[in-house]
Amino acid sequence: MDFTGARFDNSFMELNIVTKTIDLGDGRPVTIETGKLAKQAHGSVVVRQGDTMLLAAAVSNYDASEGVDFLPLTVDYREKYASTGRFPGGFFKREARPSDTEILVMRLVDRALRPTFPGDYHAETQVMIQLMSADKENMPDSLAGLAASAALAVSDIPFDGPISEVRVARIDGSFVINPTYAQLEEADIDMMIAGSMDSIVMVEGEMNEVSEEEMVGAIEAAHVAIQKQCQAQLDMAAEVPSSSPKRDYEHEKQDGALKQRIHDELYQQYYDAAKNAKSKEERGKTFKSIKDGFLATMSDEEKSEKQYMLRDYIKGAQKKAIRDLLLNEGIRLDGRGTKDIRPIWCEVDYLPGPHGSAIFTRGETQSLTTLTLGTKDDEQLIDNALVRKTEKFLLHYNFPPFSTGEARPIRGTSRREIGHGNLALRALKPMLPPVDDCPYTIRLVSEILESNGSSSMATVCAGTLAMMDGGIPMKRPVSGIAMGLITDQESGKYAVLSDILGDEDHLGDMDFKVTGTSEGITACQMDIKIKGLSFAQLTEALLQAKEGRAHILGEMLKTMDTHRDDYKDHAPRIISFEVPAEAIGPIIGPGGKIINEIQDTTGANVSIADADGRGMVEVSGDNKQKIDAAVARIRAIAFPPTVEVGEVYEGQVKTVMPYGAFVEIIPGQDGLLHISELEHGRVNEVTDVIKEGDTVKFKVTGRDPRSGKLKLSRKVLLPKPE
């Protein structure tokens, strides 16, 4: 019997299954289904496009833990290897720690979801998304935000959504929503956009030097699709009884009189302090003094009973004072105007050991970035459930606690470090030279030594300088800037801030990082904390960012305006070239015998791979002689010369037999040097004259008419005895 797709009647189980279909007009509808799987979760859905299926489940505790005054939200995304019919690699053959790809998807969803929860909701909340089935067409990360939001929408968890995420790509001048894998290969814009029915909340992506107006156009196109996906979630939630009303909670007690008192007593003090204190250290001391002075007026009992209210109200008074100072007088925490960039200084060739290095310092943010050049053997293997490939460009970002003057535990690479490193990588990658001009595997490592605002953008700038210092012929240098936004919804006032401080990031309404060259934008990342940001404000921020990027780039180019003419003396030297695909086997030899012999005898490193029906050879070494010797051997095998009878050759003795020795005439072609042709006199043993591994000069004297084998002679080159 054929049970494919069969559904068995279990009358004792009542399933309230609700399904909605979203049609974006591309012939690839998206369906959202709830009520079938994971019903003990507070909300769960299956999102499907083609044969790609994501299961998302949301759960939230009903009470907040003691002492918690924030939202403990965990977003988890995992790609199951079974989704593509593959076994996980490694000894244990099961999924382990999340890959960088999975972590980046978690961050995208988290940044879109987090602002949509009520500010006074503090119960531990988990949203888990799992890729259960995948095809080779539809990309699951484009659907992860939709799945997470839909799981919350059909739950009773307090949630100011729905939101959704889509990928938007520009292909041949047209915007495509949620492109296929194949389509994305042709795109010059690749962005993930998240938003609600009326607002954009998150943007991240890379692009090939596009204008600000083109980027805004991509966001507008994405928002149309986001609105359709949000409406589908609203329609689904309306049919799920458990989603309405949302649960009641009381995680914060309020004291209106105390809040007003704190505002009345502290607001002006914070306003004056923010106006007059210029350094981070001075400002911190003054703000602490104001807070401590107020707390000294309260009894220990009051402070203990209302500690969370006090923390929130004091922070609120401080935040409002700083924001009002900006909006009313245009004065920032460090005294700058809204468009001013902090002082910048740079230095290259600081470290003698790496193959390139640079320091980039902007205000109180500093990155020391190193460049390491490697061979094909140094490429990173990406082995995920969906992708198995190698990567030639790596960028790692490290954020030690001392960079902010703190002491805290170090527990491996954080999600933040992975995300910031990925943003810098995407910013620089479009400007890397073609492989023919730079065959190296490139690794940049950014060590953040100081941080007070936008260390990821400092990484972009330092990375550019380190590569130019190392002789990498970039297409164009890249700079980056972080922008902020302060708004007053009641008055309509707003201020766009260039080169924001860390404090301005925390108290602001937008954090917008933009990177690019003199010709256009290469990457961006934006988080918006308010509703109703207009596209006009977004365009203004982008154009102001363009001015800031140009200024920063100008300061960088004062230190180094182009790449070095050559790589550092201690950098590995690499030659890459193409050989016929049918030559790959002979170059490698049985069991790797030939390629290993070439490496052993020349001292060079050799790698060869089949790239789309072509043999790509990469030869590296620490001096030119080694590389030239290996290249000559490989070319002789791939493009063998014709052995001419009567010509003299020099080759290595491969094998010694009682009747003679087999000698390499040219790479890949041997001939027999008979014992009688070794010397003019009688030779009792071949090894009396030559041994295996010796290099011998000989002449090709003919070809055996029956076997066609070449006949060699050493004695014809020796003087005859008298």
Secondary structure, DSSP 8 states (H G I E B T S, - for coil): ---TT-----TT-----EEEEE--SSS--EEEEESSS-TTSSEEEEEEETTEEEEEEEEE-SS--TT--S--EEEEEEE-GGGGT----SSS-S--S--HHHHHHHHHHHHHHGGGS-TT--S-EEEEEEEEE--SSS-THHHHHHHHHHHHHTSSS--S---EEEEEEEETTEEEES--HHHHTT-SEEEEEEE-SS-EEEEEEEEEEE-HHHHHHHHHHHHHHHHHHHHHHHHHHHT-GGGSS----------HHHHHHHHHHHHHHHHHHHHH--SHHHHHHHHHHHHHHHHTTS-HHHHHHTHHHHHHHHHHHHHHHHHHHHHHH---TTS--TT----EEEEES--SSSSEEEEEEETTEEEEEEEEEE-GGG-EEEE-SS-EEEESEEEEEE--GGGGT------SS-HHHHHHHHHHHHHHGGGS--TTT---EEEEEEEEEE-SS-HHHHHHHHHHHHHHHTT---SS--EEEEEEEEE-TTT--EEEEES--HHHHHHSSEEEEEEE-SS-EEEEEEEE-SS---HHHHHHHHHHHHHHHHHHHHHHHHH-SS--SS--TTS-EEEEEEEEGGGHHHHH-GGGHHHHHHHHHH--EEEEEEETTEEEEEEEESSHHHHHHHHHHHHHHHS-----TT-EEEEEEEEEETTEEEEEEETTEEEEEEGGGS-SS--S-GGGT--TT-EEEEEEEEE-TTT--EEEESGGGS----
